[in-house]
Structure formats: structure tokens, C-alpha cells
Amino acid sequence: MSQTIAARNNVRVFGNGTQPMLFAHGFGCDQNMWRYITPAFEKDYKIVLFDYVGSGKSDRSAYNQERYASLHGYAQDVLDICTELGLRDVVFVGHSVSAMVGLLAANEEPGWFSHLIMVGPSPCYINDGSYKGGFERADIEGLLDTMEKNYIGWANFLAPNIMGHPDRPQLGQELADSFCSTDPVIARQFAETTFFSDNRRDLQKNRVPALVLQCSDDIIAPLEVGDYLATHLPWSTVRVMKATGHCPHMSEPEETIALIEDYLTTAA
């Protein structure tokens, strides 16, 4: 494997299976967020973890503002990793914005992917007529403005609200710490790329069976988003989870694992 891609994206490969299961983290996170999920699959799959450029232990010198101004740049990271590792028949597991990154990658190379697992996905975060994405454009502009003025304060306020489990403050704190470990300039651009993205037209191009895990109460991806995906994403199965918040792979790993296992067993 080319050292440049391995180092650029801090790629880690382990597990006893042959079919690859590629995990892609969400905004402000890194591959460590999957640690509650991967043990359930490493016996039967080849687990592939990575960090997007600018996140985790990736090579931040490889960050290119133009490339990552669009989610297609992040999708190219995924395709680069698949190319270098020779991955095919991939089960792609993407959290939050990475669900749409996975969709874009699979639209580009549908033959490389066997299933898409989308954890808390949203094709568009901004309300648009009858479409309810959860935010007004002014909300997102205010969010980005606050990030620029007081990044640490923004992270410490927003992370616990995204996690959604005040009874377990350590979860929100971990997310806040992860946000704070990201370069603020890169994080702000990733947030802008994420929250202003609109992938509704890309949904209809999907040719890969997809599982949508929709949390029952999620400020980032409300229930209406799950309903929209059920109607507009071909080859999709939507499961509304008992889990609340936006990070069920961290807050409710057992339920997340059970739904993925059930889907992969019955969809095989």
C-alpha cells in the first residue's frame, strides 16, 4: 500500500475476515469513535479505519482547501483508500456527513461496494420549502460565525447537545475534546462544506443496498429526514432506533451493532 495514502489518512487495518468493512467518521470526529462497534465485526470482516485529512492523526499538511470545499473531495479520500488497498465488496459504514460521502463514493464506483450503512445521515441540513432538514440557513450562518469567533466555546456548547445524553456527560465531553483537537480553520471549512451540502439529487443515483439508522430524537437529523430518505433513496431500509442523540455508535453501541448485524444477515 502506498505510504502516502496510509499516512495521509492514518489508515488502520485489522480483523480476521476477508470482506472489508470500512468505517468513516463524522465531522469533528476521528476513527477512535468506532471503538465500541468494531469488536463485534472483526471476527468476520476485515476492518478498515481512517481519518479524513485534517482530522485525528491524518497528515494535515495534505489538506487542500479547494479539494475539501466539496464532499466529493472526501469521497475521493474513500476511493483512494479502496484503490490503494484493493478493496472490493466493501461494507461502508458512515456516520453523519460520511453517510453522504459514502453515497457519493458508491455513485462513482458502485461495483466496489456491497452495502452502505448510514448512521444518522442527512442529505440536506437546511429547511427548503416542504423539506425539513432541521435548520434555517441563518442558524447555520450563526453557527459558523460563532465557530470563527470562539471555537473552543462553540465546541464545548455544541458537542453535548449533539451527543444528547446529559445523564452521561462524559460522552459529550469526549465529543467536545475531539472537536477541540481539530484545527479550527479546517474544522470551520469542514462544517461549512457539511452544513451547506445538498445531496438530495444524488440519492436517486444510488445502486447499492443501504441501511439508514435514524435516531428517534436527533437535533442534527430529525425524523423527517429519515422519512425523506425512505422515500427518495432507492435500495434503502430505514430503521428508527430507540437511541437518541446523533452518535448512537457511541451512546448505544449494542443497539447499533444489533441493527447492522441483522441487516447484513438478512440482506446477504
N, C-alpha and C positions, 0 to 999 in steps of 0.2 A: 504493500500500500504506500502510496506517495506520502512522504513525511509532511509535505506542505499541507495537505488536506487534514491529515491526522492531527498535526499541531495546530493548524488554523482553528479547527472546530473541537479540539480536545476530545477526540473520538475514543471511546472505550468499548471493547467487545468481550463478552463472556457468555457462559451458558453452554449446555450440553446438547442442544438441539441443532438442527440444520436450517430450519426455516427462520429467516431473520424477523425480529420484532424490533422495529426502530422507534424509539421514544423521542418526541420533540417537545421541549418545554415551552411555556408561555412567556409573555412579556415580563421582564424584571426577574425572571427565574433562571435556573440552570438545571443540569441533568440530575443533581442531587435530590431534586424534588420527587423523583420517581422511586426513591429507595424503599418505599413501603409496598410498591407494586411489583417490581422486577423479581423478587424472590419466588413469587408464585408461578412465574413463567420460565425461569432459567433452566429448569429440568428439561422442558420440551422445546425450547426455542433458542436461537442464537440472539442474545440481547445486544442491541447496539444503542449506545448513549452518546450524546454530543452536546456541545454548547454552541449556540449561534455566535457569530462574530460580534464581539462587544459584550458578551455575557460570560459568566462563570470564568473558567480558565482558558478561554479561547485566546487566540493571538489578536490582541486589539489593534496591533499595527496593520492588520489586514482589513480593517474597517474602511469601507468606501462609501462615502455619503450618497453618491449617485446610485450605486447598486442597491443600497438598502433603503432608498426612498420609496420603494415599492415592495410589496410582499413577494413579488416574483424573484427578487434578489435572495430572499430567504428560501424560497422554493428551490432556487438554483443550488444553495448550500446542500439541501437534502439530496438533490440529484447528483451533485458532485460526490457526496459520501457513498451513494449507491453505486456510482460508476467506479470509484476507486476500490471499493470493497467487493465489487462484482455481485452486488445484492440483487436478487430477483425473488418473486413470490413474497414480497415484503408485507408484513402486517404493520401498518403505520399507526402509531398511537400519538395523537397530537392534542395538547391542552390549549384551550382558549384560542388565541390567534393562530397557533400552529395547526389547528384543525383546517383552517382555510389555506395555510401554507401547504399542508399535505394534499388538499384538493387540487391546488394549482400544479403541484409536482405530478400528481396522478393524471391530471388532464394532459400534461405534457408527455408523460410516458406511462399510459395506463397498463401496458403489459408487464411493468415492473412490480406492480402492487397486487396483492391478493385481497386485502381488506383495509378499510380506513376506520379507525376508532377515534371518534371525535368527542373529547371531554370538554363540556361547556363551550361549544362552538357558537359563533355568531357571524353571519355573512355580511352584516352591516350594523354598526352600533348606534347609528343616528336615525331618529324617527323620520319617516318620509311618507307623508300622506297617511294611507291606511296601514303602512308598515310600521310596527312598533319595535324599534331597536333598543329602546331603553333610555336614550339620551337625546337632548336637543343639541343642535350644533353649538349653541352658546355655552352649554355645560362643558363640552369638550374643549372649547377655546379657553374657558376659565381654568380648567384642569391643567392645560399645557402652560398657561400663563403662571399659575402657581408653581408648577414644576421648575420653571425658569427662575423664579424669584427666590424660592425656598425649597430646594429639592428634598432635604432631609426632613423638614416639617411635613411636606407633602407625602413622603413615603410613610412616615410614622402615623399620619392620619388615615391615609387611604388603605394601606395594607390590611389592618384589622377589619375594615368594612368590606373589603373584597373577600377575605377569608370567611367572615361571617360567623365566627364562633367565640363570642365574648366569654363563654364558660371555659374556653381553653385558650387563654391569652398567648400562650407560648407559640401557637400556630400563627397567629397574626404577627407576632414578633419575629418569627423566622422569615416570613414573607417581607416584612419591613427591612430586616437585615439584608436580605437578598437584594431588594431594591437599592439599598444604600451602598451595596458593594459594586453596583454597576456605574460606569462612567456617566455622570449626569447629562453630558451633551449627547452621547449615544442613546441613553435611555429616553431623552426627550424626543429624539428623532424616531426611535422605535415606537414610542407612544403615538406620535403624530401619524406614522405610517399605519399603525394598527387601527386607531380610532377613526381615521378618515377613509379607511379602505371600504370598498363596496364590492363584494364578490357575489352579489345576487345573480348576476348574469352567468357567472362561472358554474353555478350549481347544475344547470341543465346539461352541461358537458360531461358530467360525471358518468363513468362506466365501471366503477369499482364498488363492490358492495360496501356499504357504510353503516356503522353503528353510531348513533347520536346519543350521548349520555347527557341528559338535560337535568340540572338540579331543580328541585321543587321550589326553591326560593333563592334567586341569584341576581344581585344588583347589576352584574355585567351582562348577563344573557338571560333576560326574563322568559317566562313560559311561552309568551307569544312567539319568541324566536324559535323555540323547539317546534311549535305548531307550523311555523313557516317552512322550516326545513323538512318536516314530514310531508308537506305538500309539494315542495319545489325541488327537493334533492332526490333524483332518481336512485334506485337501488338502495334506499335508506330504510333503516329500522330505528325508530326513536323510542328510547326508554326514559321515562321520567323517574328520577331517583328519589328515594326518601331523603338523601343527603341535601343539605342546604349550603349556601355559600358558593364560591366559584372554584374551589380547589378540592373536589371530592377525593382525588387520589392521595391527598394529604390528610383530610379530615375524616373521611370514611373509606379507607382503603379496602376493607373487606367487601363492602357492597360494590365498589368499583371493580374489584377483581372478579367477583361472582358474576356480574353482568357481562364482563368481557369474556370470561370462560364460557358462560352459557351461550353467548352469541357465536363464538368461534367453533364451539362444538356442534351447534345446530346448523350453522351456516356452511359448515365444511361440505 
